[in-house]
Amino acid sequence: MKAFTTLTTTAAPLTDHDRLMANVDTDMIIPKQFLKTTEREGLSEGLFYELKTLADGSPNPDFVLNKPAAQNAGILIAGENFGCGSSREHAPWALLDQGITCVIAPSFADIFFNNCFKNGILPIALPAHICEALAGQTGGANHQFTVDLAAQTITTPDGEVLNFDVDEGRKATLLEGLDDIAVSLTAESSISKFEEQRRLAMPWLAGAQT
């Protein structure tokens, strides 16, 4: 998993009638027809498919991620309860494949929130009025945001510095680029020692004759 330290990029606001979209579920993030693979590459094709694609299959020019200014956005700003619905891990995978490594919203569904950290995405919860204000500063390629995980700050295009909270354990694993398996492997020597002690004390568990 790629480490998350600092991110300087443009941001894309996910809006509906000029308001940040609330209750964006995982089926909206990536519809079920794109879940037939366990490969993580190529999933951006299905990201927000029903929003970014017109009925005839052509790109929706009004969808934010289809607009030239948001093509390389690394931050997504959304409304409350982002990532609700099913627990599909393809949702953060699709965001990553699009190049989005930070999602800012007033609140997140628990499973999606946890899956973000496990896949190298930083989810940041900020009050709704602040999220709306940030969305108002996403005007184009020159509107750069900087997210500093170590300092737990967001620097906006107008120079304002905002603080955010993050669990210290999750912060550490993101900074080091450690997924769940990698975290377990940091204790590999202790695990091996335990397994050897157990083998000697209970050889029958390993199929040895007593």
N, C-alpha and C positions, 0 to 999 in steps of 0.2 A: 504494500500500500504506500502511495506517495505521501511524504510528510507534508503537513500544512503548517507553514510558519507565518509568512506575510503574503498578502494577495493585493495587487494593485490592478484594477480592471474597471471596465464599465459595468453597469447594472441594468437589468431588464425588469421592469415592473409588470406583474401579471394582473391586468386590470379588466374590469367589466363596467362599462358606463362611467369611466373615469374614477372608479373606486377599486381598491385592491380586492381581488377575488378571494372570498372566504370559502371554507369547506371544500377545498380542492382535493379530491380523493385520488387514491393511487390508480384507479381505472382511468381517470382523466389524465394523470401524469403519463401512464403508458397503458393503453387498452389491452385487453386479454389476448387479442390475436397476435400480439408480439411477445408472448410469454413462452413460446415453443422452444426457445433456445436457452442454454445455460452459459452461452458466450456473452461476454460483457461488451464487446465491440459491435458497433452497428445499431445499437438500441436507440440512438438519437433519432433514427428514422421514425420510430413510433412515439417519441416524446411529444406529448400534447397533440397527438395526431388529429383528434376531432376539432381542436381549436385552430390548428395551423393549416388545415386542409379543407378546401371547399368541396361541395358535393360532387363535382366533376373530377376530383382528384388533384386539382391544381392548387398551388400554394395560396393561402389566404393573405393578401397583402396587408391586412389590418392587424394580423397577429404580431405581437411584439418581437418574437424570435425570428420572424421572417423579414424584419426591417433591417436595412444595412447597418444602422447605428448600434443594433443589439446583436449582430452576428457573432461577435467574439466576447459577449458578456460572460463574466465568470461568477456574477452574483445574480440571484433571482430574488426579487422582493414580492411578497404575497400577503394575503390576508390571513385572518385567524384560522386555526384548526387545519393547517396545511398538512397533507399526507394522510388524511383520514381514510377509512375504508379498509380494504384487505391488506395483509402484511407483506405483499409482494416486494422482494428485494430488488426486483428489476427496476423499481421506481428510482432509487438512488443510482443504480447502474446507468440508467438512461440519462439522468442529469449529468453524471460524470462524463459520459460519452459525448455530450453536448459541450462539455468544457465548464460546466457550472460546479464549483466546489464550495460555494457558500450560499445558504438560503436564509433570508431574513424575513421573519413573520412575527405577529403577535403571539402565536401559539402553534404547537405542532401536535399531531397525533403521536402517542407514546412509541409505538412500534416503528413508525417511520423515523422518528427522532433518534431512536437507538440505532437503526440501520444506517443512518447518515454517518455516525461516528465510526461504525464498523467498516465503512467503505471510503473514508477519507474526506467526507463532506462536513463542513462546519455549519450546524444550524444555530442561528442566533435569534433569541426571542427578545423583542423590544415592544414597548407599548404601541398600540395601534396608531396613535397620532404621530409618533416618531416614524413608524413605517411609512405612513402616508407622506410625511415630509421628505423622507429619503426618496420615495418614488418620484416626488416632484423635482428632484435634482438629477434625474437620469436623462438628460437632454440629448446626449450624443457622444461621439467618440472622445471628445475633450473633457467629458464629465467623469473623471476618474475617482473611484473610491479606493481607500487602502484599509484592509483589515489586518490588524496585527494581533495574532493569537497570543503571543507571549505577554504583550501589554494589555490584552483584552480591550482593544480600542478599534473604533471605526473612524477614519478621517474622511469627511465628506468632500465633495468637489468645492464647496465654498470655504473649506478650511476648518469647519467645526469638528471637534473631537468628542466622540461619544463612547461611553464605557458599556461593556456588556458582561454578563455573568456566564461562567462555564464551569462545570464540575472539574476539579483539579485532576482527577484520575483520567477523565476523558481528554482533557487538555494535554496531559503528558503523552498519551498514546498518539494523538494527532500530531503533536510536535515531532515525535520520533518516527511517525509513519508505521505504527504497529497495529495490525489487526488482531483479532482474538487469538488466532493460532500463534502469531509472533509473540504476543504477550505470554502465552503459555511456554513458549520455547525459551524465554528469558530465565525460566526456572528449570531448564533441562537438566542441569547437574543435580539439583535436589530431587527431581523426579527419578532420575537414574539411580540415585542413592537409595531412595525409598523402595524402588522396584527390586533392587538387589537384596535389601534387608528383608523384604517380604518373601522373596524366593528362598532365602535361607531359613526363614522362620516357618514358612508354609509351602514346602516344595510341591505338595500335592496339587496346588492351584496351577502349577505350570506343567502338570502331567507327569511329574517325576515319581518313581516308585519309592515307597517308604518301607 
